[in-house]
């Protein structure tokens, strides 16, 4: 069994779709009140929740892993330049360098690498995407 898709609500589907497309390199498959994006064989479904509130539980987030700490730092710098809401600077954690940011609609993201993680947490990026 493998994870097939992620689906979540948004009060601003267009802004959420734009974030995934521009900032995370997703391809828009279907645009509208229900939008479907693709990335590396994985679907992301964003659904209009109308005027209902989208409140995420504390620390609920999506994580994306990059091959190196340099790429994490470069993406952090680009996000800041482009006005993405940043929750942290890049910081080191035993599981590798990372930062947190917020997409339109309030969804929290973690961008990390395991390249500089302590040995017990380390694996190569290539192993992770096999």
C-alpha positions in Angstrom: 0.0 0.0 0.0 1.2 3.5 -0.7 -0.1 6.9 0.1 -2.2 8.1 -2.8 -3.2 11.7 -2.1 -3.6 14.5 0.3 -6.9 16.4 0.4 -7.6 19.5 2.4 -10.0 22.5 2.5 -9.1 26.1 1.7 -11.0 29.4 1.9 -9.0 30.6 -1.1 -8.4 27.7 -3.5 -6.8 29.8 -6.1 -4.2 31.2 -3.7 -3.5 27.7 -2.3 -3.1 26.2 -5.8 -0.8 29.1 -6.8 1.4 28.4 -3.7 1.7 24.7 -4.5 2.4 25.4 -8.2 4.8 28.3 -7.8 6.6 27.5 -4.5 6.5 23.7 -4.5 6.7 22.8 -8.2 3.3 21.1 -8.5 1.5 20.7 -11.8 -2.1 21.8 -11.9 -4.2 18.9 -13.3 -7.7 20.4 -12.6 -8.5 24.0 -11.5 -11.8 25.0 -9.9 -13.6 24.7 -6.6 -12.0 21.3 -6.3 -8.4 21.5 -7.7 -6.1 18.6 -8.3 -2.3 19.1 -8.4 0.4 16.5 -9.2 3.9 16.1 -7.9 6.1 13.0 -8.3 3.1 10.7 -8.7 1.3 12.1 -5.7 -2.0 14.0 -5.9 -2.9 17.0 -3.8 -6.6 17.9 -3.7 -7.6 21.3 -2.6 -11.4 21.8 -1.9 -13.2 25.1 -1.5 -14.7 25.1 2.1 -16.8 28.1 1.4 -17.3 30.3 4.5 -16.4 27.6 6.9 -13.3 28.2 9.0 -10.2 26.2 8.3 -8.5 25.7 11.7 -5.6 23.3 11.8 -4.6 21.5 15.0 -1.5 22.8 16.8 1.6 21.6 15.0 -0.3 19.8 12.2 1.9 20.2 9.1 3.1 18.8 5.8 6.7 18.0 5.3 8.8 18.1 2.1 12.4 16.8 2.1 15.2 18.2 0.0 18.5 16.5 -0.8 20.8 19.0 1.0 21.0 21.7 3.7 22.2 24.1 1.0 18.9 23.5 -0.9 16.9 24.0 2.3 18.7 27.4 2.9 18.2 28.4 -0.8 14.5 27.6 -0.7 14.1 29.5 2.6 15.7 32.6 1.1 13.5 32.4 -2.0 10.4 32.0 0.1 11.3 35.0 2.1 12.0 37.1 -1.0 8.6 36.1 -2.5 6.7 37.0 0.7 5.8 33.5 2.0 4.8 33.7 5.6 7.8 32.2 7.5 7.3 30.7 10.9 11.1 30.0 11.6 14.5 30.6 10.2 16.5 27.6 9.0 17.5 25.7 12.1 19.4 22.5 12.9 17.6 19.6 14.5 18.9 16.1 15.2 16.8 14.9 12.3 18.4 17.5 10.0 18.2 21.1 9.0 14.7 22.5 8.5 12.3 25.5 8.5 8.6 26.1 8.8 6.4 28.3 6.7 2.6 28.9 6.2 0.8 28.6 2.9 -2.3 30.6 2.0 -5.2 29.2 4.0 -3.0 28.7 7.1 -1.5 25.2 6.3 1.9 24.8 8.0 4.8 23.3 6.0 8.1 21.9 7.1 10.9 21.9 4.6 13.8 19.7 5.7 16.8 17.6 4.8 18.2 14.5 6.4 21.6 15.0 4.7 23.0 16.6 7.9 21.0 14.6 10.4 22.5 12.5 13.2 23.4 9.1 11.9 20.4 7.3 13.4 18.0 9.5 11.4 20.1 9.8 8.2 19.2 8.2 4.9 19.9 9.3 1.5 17.4 11.3 -0.5 17.6 8.7 -3.2 16.7 6.0 -0.8 13.7 8.0 0.4 12.2 8.4 -3.1 12.7 4.8 -4.2 
